[in-house]
Amino acid sequence: AYGVAKYGVELKIDSTNRFEANPSAQVENAWLDFPIDPDWAYVRAGLYDIPISRNALTSDSKLLFMDRTLIKEALTAIGFADNTVGVMLHGRPGEGRYEYDIGVFDNVFFEKVGTAGTRQTNEVMPAGRFMVCLLDPATAPEGYADYKESYLGQGQRLDIAVNGGRLGNAFEAANEFDNVAALGGDLFYNSGPYVFQSEFDWFVEDIDGGGEVVGDGWYAQGGYVLGCLCGTLAEVAARYQVLDLDTNLDTLRWTSLG
């Protein structure tokens, strides 16, 4: 835009063409990206995905499976994944061999008032992600949240990343949280027709005078491109995932085939 910044706006409209339902629209993404140095540093401000969890940072259309992972949804439930408002310094220096994303964000999970209860926070939430690309580099120095979970037999990638965030001074009704934090890492591999991805995340909600709520989860998934069948490129995939929460009596273990 005018040689000053790049921008992105995405609107989501639900319930169209449904009987007895009124369409509702909301802003999914709205951000500005200002270049500091075109080779390594950009500043992004607005509404976009927080830099935690590779699965969360992958577009719906680029997932290996239709659904996202259990641990991603658990992180979203406490405001550590998915869209939020913030300011972030990011880039891919070394000709795309490295990626860093670090910023401060508003944890929108703790910014709600209603019949279900009041949640609020008086602090911003720092969060960051760092990735190393050991084979093919990441594309676009200004790129962000443009991952794919399958490259359909194109290129060789071995990406290793760590990410985390922390929020203090948060409230939910009568509960005061001294510390709400998340920490995790992921690995991605793609070579020829093979693709593999794994991720582990841990989080804690430290309630003042009321103990801790701790959760963790991981998944491993892989795919293989069979080739062209009846004019269509076909791929088989499998995923195993585990989610362990203090608030659940049982550990969830899911196996998916596709």
MOFEN-V337019 format. One record per residue. N is the residue number from 0. RES is the residue in one letter. PHI is phi in whole degrees, 0 to 359 (999 if undefined). PSI is psi as a letter, one per 20 degrees, with the letter a starting at -180 (NA if undefined). OMEGA is omega in whole degrees, -180 to 180 (NA if undefined). Layout:
# MOFEN-V337019
[[N/RES/PHI/PSI/OMEGA] [N/RES/PHI/PSI/OMEGA]]
This chain:
# MOFEN-V337019
[[0/A/999/o/176] [1/Y/56/k/180] [2/G/69/j/-177] [3/V/257/g/-175] [4/A/202/q/169] [5/K/270/q/-179] [6/Y/219/q/175] [7/G/217/p/177] [8/V/224/p/179] [9/E/224/p/179] [10/L/252/q/178] [11/K/239/p/-179] [12/I/239/o/-177] [13/D/252/r/172] [14/S/70/k/176] [15/T/285/q/178] [16/N/60/k/175] [17/R/248/p/180] [18/F/293/p/176] [19/E/56/k/177] [20/A/222/p/179] [21/N/267/p/179] [22/P/299/q/176] [23/S/235/p/-177] [24/A/243/q/175] [25/Q/212/q/179] [26/V/276/p/179] [27/E/272/g/177] [28/N/218/q/175] [29/A/200/o/-174] [30/W/214/r/173] [31/L/239/p/180] [32/D/239/o/-177] [33/F/257/p/179] [34/P/282/p/170] [35/I/266/g/173] [36/D/220/p/-174] [37/P/302/i/-178] [38/D/270/h/-173] [39/W/208/i/-174] [40/A/217/p/177] [41/Y/221/q/176] [42/V/245/p/179] [43/R/249/p/179] [44/A/225/q/178] [45/G/135/b/-178] [46/L/251/o/-178] [47/Y/194/r/-177] [48/D/285/p/177] [49/I/289/q/-174] [50/P/282/m/176] [51/I/222/p/176] [52/S/80/o/177] [53/R/298/h/179] [54/N/299/h/179] [55/A/289/h/-177] [56/L/276/i/180] [57/T/263/p/-179] [58/S/298/q/178] [59/D/308/h/-176] [60/S/283/i/-178] [61/K/246/j/180] [62/L/281/q/176] [63/L/283/h/177] [64/F/243/r/180] [65/M/294/h/-174] [66/D/258/q/176] [67/R/277/r/-172] [68/T/274/r/179] [69/L/297/g/-177] [70/I/290/h/176] [71/K/298/g/-180] [72/E/294/h/177] [73/A/293/h/177] [74/L/292/h/178] [75/T/299/h/-177] [76/A/295/i/177] [77/I/243/j/173] [78/G/84/j/-177] [79/F/254/j/174] [80/A/205/q/-180] [81/D/85/a/-168] [82/N/285/p/173] [83/T/204/r/-177] [84/V/261/p/180] [85/G/186/r/176] [86/V/236/p/-171] [87/M/217/p/170] [88/L/264/p/-178] [89/H/213/r/178] [90/G/176/r/179] [91/R/227/m/-178] [92/P/287/r/-180] [93/G/64/k/-178] [94/E/55/k/176] [95/G/88/j/179] [96/R/283/h/-180] [97/Y/228/q/173] [98/E/220/p/175] [99/Y/227/q/179] [100/D/215/o/-179] [101/I/219/p/-177] [102/G/194/a/176] [103/V/239/q/-170] [104/F/222/r/173] [105/D/262/o/178] [106/N/287/n/-172] [107/V/292/i/176] [108/F/299/h/-180] [109/F/260/k/177] [110/E/226/l/-176] [111/K/228/q/178] [112/V/229/p/179] [113/G/181/a/-178] [114/T/295/h/-179] [115/A/283/i/-180] [116/G/131/r/-179] [117/T/253/p/176] [118/R/233/p/180] [119/Q/204/r/175] [120/T/212/q/179] [121/N/253/j/-178] [122/E/231/q/169] [123/V/273/r/-176] [124/M/248/o/173] [125/P/286/q/179] [126/A/208/q/-179] [127/G/201/r/-180] [128/R/214/q/177] [129/F/225/p/-177] [130/M/227/q/175] [131/V/243/p/178] [132/C/255/o/-173] [133/L/272/h/178] [134/L/247/d/178] [135/D/295/p/-180] [136/P/286/r/173] [137/A/291/q/-179] [138/T/272/q/174] [139/A/59/o/179] [140/P/305/h/-180] [141/E/268/j/-176] [142/G/293/q/177] [143/Y/203/p/179] [144/A/55/l/179] [145/D/245/k/-179] [146/Y/288/q/170] [147/K/235/q/177] [148/E/261/j/171] [149/S/200/p/179] [150/Y/257/j/172] [151/L/50/l/174] [152/G/78/j/-178] [153/Q/250/p/173] [154/G/83/r/177] [155/Q/233/p/-177] [156/R/225/p/172] [157/L/221/n/-175] [158/D/247/p/177] [159/I/235/p/-174] [160/A/219/q/172] [161/V/231/q/179] [162/N/206/r/180] [163/G/187/r/178] [164/G/198/r/-179] [165/R/212/p/176] [166/L/232/p/176] [167/G/241/r/175] [168/N/56/l/179] [169/A/244/q/-177] [170/F/227/q/171] [171/E/221/o/-173] [172/A/54/c/-178] [173/A/275/i/-178] [174/N/273/p/174] [175/E/247/p/-179] [176/F/260/o/175] [177/D/288/h/-174] [178/N/203/p/171] [179/V/234/o/-171] [180/A/221/q/177] [181/A/219/q/-179] [182/L/213/p/-179] [183/G/194/r/178] [184/G/205/r/-180] [185/D/212/q/179] [186/L/226/p/179] [187/F/227/p/180] [188/Y/224/p/178] [189/N/214/p/177] [190/S/210/p/-179] [191/G/57/c/-178] [192/P/274/i/-175] [193/Y/259/q/174] [194/V/217/q/180] [195/F/216/q/179] [196/Q/213/p/178] [197/S/216/q/-177] [198/E/208/q/174] [199/F/230/p/177] [200/D/223/q/178] [201/W/231/q/177] [202/F/215/q/-178] [203/V/217/q/170] [204/E/240/o/-176] [205/D/265/o/-177] [206/I/274/p/-179] [207/D/299/o/179] [208/G/75/j/-177] [209/G/230/j/178] [210/G/84/a/-176] [211/E/235/q/168] [212/V/245/o/-174] [213/V/242/q/177] [214/G/215/q/174] [215/D/207/r/180] [216/G/195/r/179] [217/W/208/r/174] [218/Y/212/q/172] [219/A/223/p/-179] [220/Q/219/q/180] [221/G/209/q/179] [222/G/216/q/178] [223/Y/220/p/180] [224/V/279/o/-178] [225/L/289/h/-176] [226/G/122/a/-176] [227/C/267/o/178] [228/L/244/o/179] [229/C/55/k/177] [230/G/81/j/-178] [231/T/235/p/177] [232/L/284/o/-174] [233/A/248/q/-179] [234/E/221/p/174] [235/V/257/q/-175] [236/A/212/q/177] [237/A/216/q/178] [238/R/216/p/173] [239/Y/236/p/-177] [240/Q/218/q/-177] [241/V/226/p/175] [242/L/225/p/-179] [243/D/236/o/-180] [244/L/239/q/176] [245/D/299/h/-177] [246/T/278/i/178] [247/N/257/p/178] [248/L/289/h/-177] [249/D/241/q/172] [250/T/281/p/180] [251/L/276/p/177] [252/R/227/o/-177] [253/W/239/p/173] [254/T/240/p/-178] [255/S/233/q/175] [256/L/234/q/-179] [257/G/208/NA/NA]]
